[in-house]
Amino acid sequence: MIVLACLYLIPSAGLAGTYFEAAQRLFESGHETDARRSLTLEIGLRPGNLEARYDLAVLLMRIGHREEAIRLYQENMKRGWYLPTVVNLSALYLKRGKRKSAIRLLESATRKFRSEAVPWYLLAAIAKQQKQFKKADKYYQQSLKADRKNGFAHIRYARFLASRHRLRAAITHAEHAMRLLPECAPCFNIEGNILRQNHEIKRALIAYQKAVSLSPGRATRLNIIAMLDALGEHRRANTMRQAMKAERADPVP
């Protein structure tokens, strides 16, 4: 289904052949307007379909209709607790400056979804933004208590620990995250950044190389060049520079 925030949704087999399924096919084929219309029909027939209302809100967000999306998310919350709705509605509250509303929603979610790390680490991110570092640390630990198998909880906590200069603990959580998320390029980037901060250049290079093998982004390639230079492998670094210069006209440092 239409997904935000790395949450993977699986449509129910009982909905096969419905407007809901048609909306998925339309979205995948690039017909978003028709997908929205199909989802609207689905909600009219089955108002209890939380996934359909969530997906419609996501599509409305994509065309800038935030107020309508908020209304749909809030309607979902009246009908039942659905974690993707909580994630997106709390994010919209924050964008609108309604921090207290976001916090209340996420706190309620921690009680409704006791085995989910997500509400806890989103609360931690808010606390960190407010420079409430002890509270943020507590929330990150709660996220792992809720679900120690959530790799995103580990990598987020690792990044937080690194920002507090607790590098050994940060590396431990980053390593744990990468065992759980071996296909997550941004996560390998974060691990590389933490290792680099701890002056573990060879290990940082390996992490960046894994990241670029999954997603060949320009920023990661520049990190690899910097690590090669730091290791004295200037020939390899220059080869990468020349390859990048050939791809783009702007200069590479």
N, C-alpha and C positions, 0 to 999 in steps of 0.2 A: 504494500500500500504506500501511499504518499507519506513520507517519513521525515521528521526533523529530529535533531539532537541525538543521532545515532541510536534511535529506538526502532527496533525491527518489529513490524506488525504482520501477522499472518491472518488473512481473511478466513472466516469460518466456511467450512465446506457446505454448510447449510444455506449459505447465501449465493451459491452458484446460480447463474442465470438471472440474477436480480439487477436492478439499476446500479447497485453497489459494485458488482463485478464489471458491469459495462463501463462504469466510471474509471475503474482501474485500467481497462484496455484503452479507453480514450486518452487517459493521461499518458500512458506509456507510448502511445502513437503521436503524442504532441498536440492533441485536441483538448486543450485545457478548458476552453469555454464550454464545450459539450460535456466535459467531465463534471464541471460545476453544475450544469443543468441536470445531469443524471443523478448527482448526489442530492440535489434539492428534491427530486422526485423520490429518491430512496428514503429521505428523512420524512417526507410527507406520508409515505406508506408505513414506515417502521420508525417512529420517533424515538424508540429505545436503542437504535443503532448508534452507539457512541463513536465507533470508528468512522462512520460516514459523516457525522457532524464534525468530527475532528478534521477529517480530510478536507471537507468543504472550507473550514476555517483556514487551513493551511493555504489552499488555493486562493482564497480571498486575500490573505496576507501577501501573496505573490503579486497581486495587482494593486496593492496599497490600501485595501479596505480594512483597516485595523479595527475600527469601531464595530463593524459587523462581525469580524473574527472574534473579538472579545465577547460580543453578545452570544455567539455560538458556543464558545468555550464555557461561558458562565452557565448556559443552558445545559451543557453536558454535565457540569458539576452538580446541578440540581437533580439530575437523573441517575448519577452514579459516579464513582471514583474511577478515573481512567488516567493512568500515569502520564501518557503523552500530553493530555490536556493540561494537567498540573504543570508540566515543564514549560509549555508554551505560554500558558496564561500568566504564570509567575514572571516569565521573561517580558511579556507585554506590560505587566504592572510596573516592572522596574524601568522600562523605557519611558513610561508615563510619569515617572517620579513617585509612584505609589509603593514605596519600599515596604511600609508596614503591611500593606495588603499582600504583597508577595511573601513576606515572612510568615504571616498568619496562614496562608495557603500551604506553604511548604511544611510548616510545623504540623499542620493537620495531616498532611500527606505522610509524615514520618510515623504517625499513629495508625494510619490506614494501611500503609505498605511497610510492614515491619521487617520484611526481608529484602527491602530495596535500599541500595546505597544512594540513589540519585537525589532524593529530597535533602539528605544530610549534606552531600557535598555541594549542592547548590546553596544551602544555608551557609556553609563554610565560605563559599566565594563571596557572599554578601558581607559576612563578618570581616573577611580580609579587606574588602573594599572600604569598610568603615574603620580599618586599622584596629579592629578588635581581635588581635592575633591569638590570644589565649582561647577565646571562644571559637575562632576558626579551627584551631588545632583540635579542640574537643569535638567539633562537628565532623571533621575529617576522620577522627578515630571512631566516632559513632557510625560513619558510613561504612567503615571496614568491619565493624562489629555486626552491622546488618547483613553485609554480603562480602566476605573475604575473597570471593572469586570474581569480583567486579574489577577488571583491569583498569577501567577509567577512574575508579576511586583511588587505586594505587598511584596512577600516574599523576592525577591531580594533587594528591597528597605529597608526592615526590617533588612536584614543582613548588608547592607551598613551602616545604621544608628547605629546599634550596634557596628560596627567597629569604629565609630566616637564617641562612648560612649553616644549616644542620646537614652538611653534605653527605656524611656517611649514611645517615638514616635515609636521606633522599635517594641515594644510589640503591640502597636495599629495596625500597619501594618501587623504584624505576625498573630494576631487574625483575621483580615479581610481576610488574605490569606487563613486561615484554614477554614473559612466559605465557601469560594469559592472552596477549594481543599480538601474536607474531606477524599479523598482516597490517598493523596500524602504523603507517608512515609518520604521521605527526607525533606519535608516541615515541618512536625511535629518535625523532628530532629532539624531543624534550630530554630523553635520556642522554643524547649526545651533548646537549647544552649543559646538563648537570655535570657530566664527566669532564667536560671542558672547563667548567668553573672550578672543578677539583684538580685541575692540571693533569688529568689522565688522558693525554692527547691520543695515544694509540687506541685506547678503548673508545674515545669519542669519535675517532675516525671510523672505526668499525660500525658504530651506531649510525653515523651519518650515511655510510655506504649502504647499510641495510635500508635506511629511509629512502635513499635515492633509487634503489633497486625496485622499490614498491611504487614510488611516485617521483619522477625525475624533476623536481622543482628547482628553480634557479637559486633560491636562497640556500637550499641544502647543498647544492654543488659549490657555492661560494664557501660554505663552511668546510667542505672537503678540501678545497684549495688552501684555505687557511691552516687546516691541520697538517696537510702535506708540507707546507712551508715551515711550520713549526717543527716538523720532524726532520727538516733538512732535505726533503725530497722535492727539490725545486724543479727538476726536469718534469716529473709527473704533474706538478702543480701548473707549470707553464703550458704543458700539453692541454690540460683542461681549460686554461685561460684562452688559448688560441681557438679551441673548439667552440667555446662560448662566444668569443668575439666573431667567429664566422657565422654564428646563428643570429646575433644581434649587432646592430651598428653601434650601440652605446658602449662606452669603455667599461672594462671589468677591472676592479682594483687588484 
